[in-house]
Amino acid sequence: MKNSYPLYICILWHFHQPNYKDPHTGIYRLPWVRLHGTKDYLDMALRVQKFPSLKLNFNIVPSLIEQLNDYVHNGSKDIYQILTLKDSAELTDSEKVFILENFFLANWDNMIKPYPRYYELLKKRGFKFTRKDLTKIARNFSISELRDLQVLFNLCWIDPMFIQSDPYLSELAKKGRDFAEEDKKTIIDKQLEILKRIIPTYRVLFEQGQIEFSVSPFYHPILPLLCNTDIAKVAQPDIVLPKRRFSYPEDAKKQIKMSIDYFEDLFGRKPAGMWPSEGSVSEEVLGIIKSFGIDWVATDEEVLSRSLTLPFRDSQGSVFNPQLLYKLYNFNDVAIFFRDHILSDMIGFSYSGWGTQKAIDDFVNRLMHIRNSLPYDRPYLVAIIVDGENAWEYYPNDGSDFLNGIYNFLANDSRFQTITFSEFIKEHGKGEALSSLHPGSWINANFRIWIGHQEDNLAWEYLAKTREELSKYAIANPEKDLSAAWQALYIAEGSDWNWWYGDEHATETQEDFDELFRSHLIKVYEIIGIDIPPYLYVPIKIEARKIHPQIEPRGFIYPKIDGIMTSYFEWYLGAYIDVKRSGGSMHKSESMVSDIHYGFNKDNLFIRVDPFGSFGDIIENVIFHINILHPTLFKVVFLPKTSTQQATLYEKVDDKWIKVSDDLEAAIKDIFEIRIPFEQIKVKENDEIHFCVELIVNGRNGAIQTEQNSKRVEVIERCPWRGYISVTVPSPYFESIMWY
């Protein structure tokens, strides 16, 4: 006989953004906290209020809340916001290029096309382009067109709910074009008003019991990999691991503790549950989570399938073992909710292209099928866990019609009951105990997205090395406050950086993610005053590493190393790089270096650095570094204030800089010139040399760090800022080859 159990539905919307703040400028590099804040966070809460009988779960990562509060309470800004507010008549050429490249980052069908003027500007910019093209394209955009673009980009990222309910925004949307400068400030003010309402609105829902809040580790790290990167091989035996193992379970504990403490400060009580970043779990991680009093976690059904060594679905994706899939389990007395992978992904990736009513009907039919496939002898549950922010721009009307449709169904059909995770545990216990738990994430029940690719592994190796240096320094200097250094490291442990490394995912802003990751590691070295490894200035993304010169080498050169332009022709056959066009200098709007020239003959590499203006004012305070990054680590150090006009060559051996030579020929007057014999840097014909130039201040002994020399150094300029210059050691026949 059927009992009264409904099919319980546990829906969790996950909100997450990584820390986008540049640790050197204090400005947010990307605007997604602000823009998703105006489009996705508040409206998701307000929509729940329309259905009082509905019970939902929300997971908010503390790094997101931290940034929301930074905008609201500290007046922090992102570069997109700053360029929005700048008078369009005063935009520089590079700022125009930035706006044309980035102010169309929105769904073209659902966010740009509804504004005819916006789509008109998109067509004028072009759907496909190169950055070189944009320099020319920008010249054809009028001041009025740029101003309209500044307004429309921000307007399209405000949820339609708020545009329709606000007379000013509604009128602005109807006007559609020919905006005024004051419109930009008003629209940014409106965005901040929306951001201010987000946390208070959720707090009310939480206190009323209509929603449950859970958290993720503070900066969203993959906890099993923090504990031990070797765990990736358990999940995927054929994976290639980083050369340097990362194993710091204490960092996993710290990320969890920071998260729980932050949540308690904000909401007045500790969270009961946790969505481990990317649903990543392992037996070790569950033990750590339990030690902090967390009652439940959630992950993907495939983790359960591998834990039980039983499949749940046939080749068509249909569930043939629903009694095992749709129930609660626990491991080590921590309840684990395993999400329905197919239904969750339908919401996240598929329904947006179906048409609203067809999508709602399919969702309802799938739940009906699950209900009918289960016996009525006990409570069963369907866990639906979805990214709650990125999907909606692909839906018409920002997903509002779809969500209202499924909410209305769930709130009014007695065969189904929405419930929070903690309520389900309170009513029905923590479920059946698992004898083992497979280590994995919500993607393929492994960690392949974040480790295994050449780029991923390099990031882990850099992270491990930085962590070792910080730990060593902290032990040696227990009296020093290193909280800022540890924070930078914890941010770098986040999962988002490696999400964009490798070949699984792509985004228009990969360069920003790459630079932010390395900038946080650089910040650690800056704080502890240790020589910054040159490799941290080189992009981890393979395609972004090599800087191409404006002019390639065309023949052997034999310049006189005297610091002056002895003859125009002495560098004529060499290569030339415009610093500004090749990545600029380190966090500087103006560079003291204008050009880098380089070339070679069969025995020597020659490098020349040209200043903007004169080197005369800086000779007393600056040291030149030539960092040779490949094939062997060398550093050439030149102190302009010395009278010898010679440079010193060091080689990195067993993590120490060993002096090789102190008589390299170098000179500085109008320009800086240096000759580096190939033999001394251990390269031979056809070897590829990677190098960059740095200008250093506050160094001692050429800024080569030793135990006796712990004085902090500062890189005031690096050329190129991103990546390296590549030179192939020529054969003796290079010139004759170039003639053909």
C-alpha positions, 0 to 999 in steps of 0.5 A: 500500500502506498504511504504518504511519502512525496518525492523530496526535491533538494535544489541547490544553487551555487554562487561563486566567483574567484578573487579578481582583485589585482594584489598590486593595484587593488583594482579588480581585473574582471567585473563579474562580481559586480555584473553577476551581482546586478543580474543573477544574485538578488533576483534569485532570492526575490523570485523565491519569495514569490513562492512561500511554500518553496524550500531551497538551498543556496551555496555562496563561496566566501570569496564572492561575499568578500568582494560584494562587501568590498564594492558596497562598503569599501568603494572598490572598483574594477577596471571595467567600471572605471572605464565606464565612468571615464568621459568618452571624449577623454578615452586614450587609444588603448582604452578605446581598444579595451572597451571595444574588445571587452564591452561586448562580453555578454550573450549576443542573442539574449543580452545584446540583440534586445538593444538594437543600438548595442547590436548595431555597435557589435556589427560595426566592431565585427564578430571576428577580429584580432587585437591588431584590427581593433586599433584601426577599428577604434578610429572609426568609433565616434565619441557618441558611439563609445558612450552608448557602448559604455552605457549599454554594456552595463545596462544589459547586465542588469536583470530585466526585473530591475529594469522594468521596476525602475522608472529611470532604467526603464526609460534608459532602455527605451531610449536605447541610444544617444546617452549622456555622460551623467547616465553612466554615473547613474547606472553605476549607482543603480548597480551599487544599490542592487549589490547592497540589497543582496546579502540582507535579502538572503539573510531574511530568507535564511532566518525565516527558514525558507532557504538553507545556506551552505558554504564552500572553502574560502577561496574555492580550492580543490580540497583533495588536491590540497591534501595530496596531489597524488590522489589524482592518480587514484581517481585516474591512474593514467594521469601525469602528475606534477614534478613537485607534489603538493601536500598541505592538509593544513591548508585545507583545514585553514580554508574550511575554518576561514569559511565557517568563521566568515559565515558565522560572523555574517549570519550569526550561526555556523553553516550545517553543510558544505558544497566542497569546491567543484563537488570534490571529495575524498575520504581524507577530506570528509574526515577534515570536514567532520572535525569542523562540525559540518553535517552534510556535503554534496557531490555528483552521482558518478562519485557514488557509482564508483564508490559502490562500483555499480552503474546507475544508467544505461547507454541512453542515460536512463536510470535502471537502479533508482532505489540506489541513486535517489537516497541519502548516504553518509561516510564517516557520519557526514551525510552525502547528497549525490546530485542527479547529474543529468537533470542538473546538467539539463538546467545548467547547459541544455534547457536554455536552447529548448524554448521555455515551455518545452523545457519546463515540460521536460523537467516535470516529465523527468521528475514524474518518471523518477517518482513512478520508478520508485517504490513508496516504502521509504523517503527518496530524494532527488538532489539537483545542484547547479551553478546559479549564475552563469546559466541564465544569460543563455535563457530568454528573459534571464531564466525568469520564465523557466524558473517561475515555471518549475517553482510553480509546479514544485510548490503546487504538486503534492507528489513532490516536496522541496526541502533543505538538506538539513531538514531532510537529515533532521526528518530522515537521518543521515542515510546508509553508510558507505564503506568507502568513498571514491575520490573525485569531483562533479566532472567525470568523478576525477580531478582531470580539469585541474591537474594533469595537463602541462599547464595545470602541472606547471601551476601546481609546481609554482604553487608548491615552490611558493608554499615551501618558500613561505613556510620556510620564511615563516619558521625562520621569522616567527615574530613577523606578521605574514597574514597578507602573504598567506592570504595571497597563497590561499587565493592562489590555491583556488580552483579557478586558475587551473580551470582555464589552464589546459585545453578543456575550457576557453574564455576571452579573459584567460590572460587575466586569470593567468596573470592574477594567479602568478601575481598572487604568487609574486605577492608572496615573494614580495612580502617575504623579500625573496628574489622573485623567480623570473618564471612567474612573469612568464604566462603559464598559457603556452600560446601566450609565452613567446613575444614576437618582435616587430622586426626579426633578426636578418643577419649577424651584428657586431655592435660596439658595446659603448652605451651610445649609437656608434652607427645606425647600421650596427644594430640594423640587422638585429631584432626590434621590440616595441615594449608597449606593443609587447606587454608593456611594463610592470603595473606602469602606465608609463614606461622608462623603457621604449624599445628592446633590440637584440641580435647575434653573431655566431658566438654572442647574444647582444641586447640593447635597451633604449630609454624614454628620454634618458637613463641619466636620472636613474643610473644611481638607483637602478640595477639591470637584470637579464634573466635567461629562463631557458634552456638553463637558468642564468642571471646577468646583473649590471650595476650602472653606478659602478665604473667598471662597465662590466656585468656579472653572470650567475647560474642557478644551481640547486636553488642557489645563485652561483657566480660564473663570471664578472667580466661580461662586456656591458655599457650604459650612457644613452642606451644600455648594451651588453654582449653575452657569449653563448658559451658562457650560458651553455647553449649551442647551435639551434638551442632556443634561448628565452630571456627578459630584461628587468630594472631593479631597485633597493637591491644589494649585490645585484639583487641576488638573494643570499642568507646574508642579503635579505634586503627586499628588492623591487622590480620597477620594470620588466620587458616584456611584462608578459612572457619572454623574448625567444632567440635561436642560437644560429648556425655559422651559415645563418647569414647565407641562409637568410639570403635565400 
